[in-house]
Structure formats: C-alpha cells, structure tokens
C-alpha cells in the first residue's frame, strides 16, 4: 500500500499503544513520519519498526507534553525540519489516579491531554494551511460523556475524581475540534476527532483502578492495532467532513454539550490565555 506516499504525518504519543500502531499503519501506507513521545528509548524502537514497515523516513522528537516550553520547542523543530505537514495526529494522553500539577502549575490531565495539543496545533497551523489539503486528527474518547466542561475550574481544584477529570480533558478535545474546524473552513484543512474504543494500552498504568478495570474488561477490549483503525481512516481515506466525532469508522453522536459552539469558543479563548497565545 502506498496511499500516503509523499505525505508527511506527525503522530504524538507514538512511543507506545495506539500511537505506535498508528505510526506503523502510516508507515505501511508509505508516509514520511515525525513521531513524538516522552520516552526516547521506546521512541527509537517505534521508529525502527516504522522504517521496517515501509516508512521512507522517520524523525523522532522526545517531548514531555506536561512541559509547555518543550511543546514550543517541538513546534520550532518540526517547522524547521518539515517543509510541509499533511497530517497532524494528536494522540498523546494520560490518566492519573491522584491530582498532579505540571511545572507551570496546571493540572496534569488537562495540560497533557488538551493544552499541549492545543498549543502545538496553533503553532503549526500556518504550515498545515500552507500544505492543504491537510488534516488534523484528535484522539478523544467516549469518556467525554462523564460530564460537561467546568470552565470555572479547568484545573480540577474542587475535588478530584480521576475518570471525571480525564473525561473533561477528552471533552476538551472534541470542543477544540469543533472550533478548529469552524476556523479552518475554506482553507482545505479538515479537523476531526474520534473515540478509538476500549483499547489495551499503557494509558492507565499510573492508575490502580484503571489497571484493575482493564484486567476485568480484557475479553472485551481492542488491540492497539484495532484501536488505530479510525485514526488511520481519518488520516488517509477520502473523508470530506470536518468538525465531526467518529467511532468505529463513522460519524458518531456525542453529548449535546460536546458540540456547544459557545463553550467551544470559550474553551478556545481560555486555552489561548492559559498557554500564553494572543
């Protein structure tokens, strides 16, 4: 397969799980890759697997998404190294058992799962538009159904319920996609998001309850390869819609609050202020 030949694709969170499976799928389709992860050794292993799978070129970028200065440095490197960006896949994520803060003082789930990809997207946006037709693919989750956004407490200071906080960060992915798609109308760049399904990954390895749940649910969960299928569809197949939420390869309904245009605009503006963008 060479349907992605000549295309340059960025995959974040590519050193394990769905991210590695996504990168391998793109490699098999002939894409040039820029893969991002926080573990350099695992990133190198993933890169070698992608080369063996057929990627003409693979660049690696070790980045900790909990440190926004590293995200800014990553954007600078990518803009220097990549004359064009055809696909940006925001896959990096975490879920924690206890509340933690980043070096900038942000709650870690919202920082890694939303603020970091938001910042990276905006810093790469001009290059994406210049590379049109291009695509942004945000890996969200059905966990967004756990409850609406709480814009007066993005940092979850009023009680910390791990899955609810994770769910809000994934809801932020959907709201961001909605507003990004609106702003990109007419540019030739589409933005969509997806639920990969219940997938066996290292996402919950810092969460004892998450590990227990995955053990109990093991007969029903997907492999990372299966979990990457919808991401690969949105990255490579002729998908013409934008601003949509996908699951199992097709547009899927969300909670009404996940498509609220006013909340999407508020989240965009608040996020810009939080990451220090105009």
C-alpha positions in Angstrom: 0.0 0.0 0.0 1.3 3.5 -0.8 -1.8 5.6 -0.4 0.2 8.0 1.8 3.3 8.2 -0.3 4.7 11.7 -0.3 2.6 12.7 2.8 4.3 13.9 5.9 2.5 12.8 9.1 3.1 13.8 12.7 2.0 11.4 15.4 2.2 12.4 19.1 2.3 9.7 21.9 3.9 7.4 19.3 6.2 5.5 21.6 3.6 3.0 22.7 0.0 1.8 22.4 -2.3 3.3 19.8 0.3 5.9 18.9 2.8 3.2 17.8 0.1 1.3 16.0 -1.0 4.5 14.2 2.6 5.2 13.1 3.0 1.7 11.9 -0.2 1.9 9.9 1.0 5.1 8.3 4.4 3.6 7.6 2.8 0.6 5.8 0.9 3.2 3.6 4.2 4.8 2.7 4.1 8.0 4.7 7.0 10.0 5.9 6.8 10.2 9.7 7.6 12.6 12.6 6.9 10.7 15.8 6.7 12.3 19.2 7.0 10.7 22.6 8.3 11.2 26.1 10.5 8.1 26.3 13.5 8.3 24.0 14.3 4.6 24.1 10.8 3.4 23.3 10.6 6.1 20.6 13.7 4.8 18.9 12.2 1.2 19.0 9.0 2.5 17.4 10.9 4.4 14.8 12.9 1.3 13.8 9.7 -0.7 13.5 8.2 2.1 11.3 11.3 2.0 9.0 11.0 -1.8 8.7 7.3 -1.4 7.9 8.0 0.8 4.9 8.2 4.5 6.0 10.6 6.2 3.7 11.8 8.5 6.5 11.2 8.6 10.3 12.2 11.5 12.5 11.9 11.2 16.3 11.1 14.0 18.8 11.4 13.4 22.5 8.9 15.7 24.2 7.2 15.8 27.6 3.7 17.2 26.9 3.4 18.3 30.6 6.0 20.9 30.0 4.6 23.6 27.6 8.1 25.0 26.9 9.0 21.6 25.5 5.9 21.8 23.3 7.0 25.1 22.0 10.5 23.8 21.3 8.9 20.8 19.5 6.9 23.1 17.2 10.1 25.0 16.4 11.9 21.8 15.5 9.0 20.5 13.4 8.7 23.8 11.5 12.5 23.7 10.8 12.5 20.0 9.7 9.3 19.7 7.8 8.6 21.8 4.7 5.1 20.5 4.7 2.7 18.9 7.2 -0.1 16.8 5.6 -1.5 15.2 8.7 -1.2 16.1 12.4 -2.4 13.3 14.7 -2.8 14.4 18.4 -2.8 11.1 20.2 -0.7 11.7 23.4 -2.7 11.4 26.6 -2.6 10.3 30.2 -5.0 9.5 33.0 -3.9 9.8 36.6 -5.1 8.4 40.0 -4.3 11.5 42.0 -4.1 15.2 41.2 -0.7 16.3 40.0 0.5 19.7 38.7 2.8 20.4 35.8 5.9 22.7 36.2 3.7 25.6 35.0 1.1 24.8 37.8 -1.6 23.3 35.6 -3.5 20.2 36.5 -1.7 17.5 34.6 -4.6 15.7 32.7 -5.9 18.9 31.2 -2.3 20.1 30.4 -1.2 16.9 28.6 -4.5 15.9 27.0 -5.7 19.4 25.9 -3.4 22.4 26.5 -0.3 20.8 24.9 -2.1 19.6 21.7 -4.0 22.9 21.5 -0.7 24.8 21.7 1.0 22.5 19.2 -1.9 22.8 16.7 -1.8 26.6 16.8 1.9 26.9 16.4 1.8 24.5 13.4 -1.4 26.0 11.9 0.1 28.2 9.2 2.2 25.3 7.9 -0.8 23.0 7.9 -2.8 25.6 5.9 0.1 26.1 3.5 0.2 22.3 3.0 -3.5 22.0 2.2 -5.3 19.7 1.7 -4.2 18.7 5.2 -5.8 17.1 8.2 -5.9 17.4 11.9 -7.0 14.2 13.8 -7.6 14.4 17.5 -7.9 11.2 19.5 -10.7 11.9 22.0 -12.8 9.4 24.0 -16.2 8.3 24.9 -15.2 9.4 28.4 -16.4 12.8 27.4 -19.9 11.5 28.4 -18.8 11.6 32.1 -20.0 15.2 32.4 -19.9 18.7 30.9 -17.0 21.1 31.0 -16.5 23.1 34.1 -14.9 26.3 32.7 -14.6 27.9 36.2 -12.4 25.0 37.3 -10.3 23.8 34.4 -7.6 22.7 36.9 -10.0 20.5 38.9 -9.2 22.1 42.3 -12.7 21.4 43.7 -12.4 17.6 44.3 -10.5 15.3 42.1 -12.3 12.3 40.5 -9.8 10.7 38.1 -12.1 9.5 35.4 -14.2 12.6 35.5 -11.2 14.8 35.1 -9.9 12.6 32.3 -13.3 12.7 30.7 -13.3 16.5 30.8 -9.9 16.6 29.1 -11.3 14.4 26.3 -14.4 16.6 26.1 -12.0 19.5 25.6 -10.5 17.6 22.6 -14.0 17.5 21.0 -14.8 21.1 21.7 -11.4 22.2 20.4 -12.0 20.1 17.2 -15.4 21.8 16.7 -14.0 25.3 17.0 -10.8 24.5 15.0 -12.9 23.1 12.1 -15.0 26.3 12.1 -11.9 28.5 12.0 -10.4 26.4 9.2 -13.4 26.5 6.9 -12.4 27.2 3.3 -8.7 26.5 4.0 -8.6 22.9 2.7 -7.6 21.7 6.2 -10.1 19.4 8.0 -10.2 18.7 11.7 -12.0 15.7 13.1 -11.8 13.7 16.4 -12.6 10.1 17.4 -13.2 7.5 20.0 -10.7 4.7 19.5 -12.7 2.2 21.5 -11.7 0.5 24.7 -8.1 -0.3 24.0 -5.4 -2.2 25.9 -2.6 0.4 26.2 -0.3 1.9 28.9 -2.6 4.9 29.3 -3.9 3.9 32.8 -0.7 2.4 34.1 -0.4 5.1 36.8 -4.0 4.4 37.9 -4.5 1.3 40.0 -8.3 1.3 39.5 -7.7 1.7 35.7 -5.3 -1.3 35.7 -7.9 -3.4 37.6 -10.7 -2.4 35.2 -8.6 -3.3 32.2 -7.9 -6.7 33.7 -11.6 -7.4 34.2 -12.5 -6.0 30.8 -9.8 -7.7 28.9 -12.1 -10.1 26.9 -13.9 -7.0 25.5 -11.1 -4.7 24.7 -9.4 -3.9 21.4 -5.8 -4.3 20.5 -3.8 -1.1 19.8 -3.9 -2.0 16.1 -7.7 -2.2 16.1 -7.9 1.0 18.1 -5.8 2.8 15.5 -8.2 2.0 12.6 -10.4 5.0 12.8 -7.4 7.3 13.2 -5.9 5.8 10.1 -9.2 6.2 8.2 -9.3 9.9 9.1 -5.7 10.4 8.2 -5.8 8.8 4.8 -9.2 7.9 3.4 -11.3 10.5 1.4 -13.1 12.0 4.4 -14.6 15.3 3.4 -16.4 16.3 6.6 -14.9 18.5 9.3 -15.6 19.1 12.9 -17.1 15.7 13.5 -16.6 12.9 16.1 -16.1 9.4 14.8 -16.2 5.9 16.3 -15.9 2.6 14.6 -15.1 4.3 11.3 -18.1 6.5 11.0 -19.6 9.7 12.4 -20.9 9.1 15.9 -23.3 11.1 18.1 -21.9 13.0 21.1 -23.5 14.6 24.1 -25.0 17.9 23.1 -22.6 19.8 25.4 -19.7 18.3 23.3 -20.8 20.3 20.3 -21.9 23.5 22.1 -20.4 26.3 19.9 -20.4 28.9 22.7 -18.5 26.5 25.0 -16.1 25.7 22.2 -15.3 29.4 21.6 -14.9 30.0 25.4 -12.6 27.0 25.7 -10.5 28.2 22.8 -10.1 31.7 24.2 -9.5 30.5 27.8 -6.9 28.0 26.4 -5.1 30.7 24.5 -4.8 32.7 27.7 -3.6 29.7 29.7 -0.8 28.9 27.2 0.1 32.5 26.6 -1.0 32.9 23.0 -2.8 36.0 21.6 
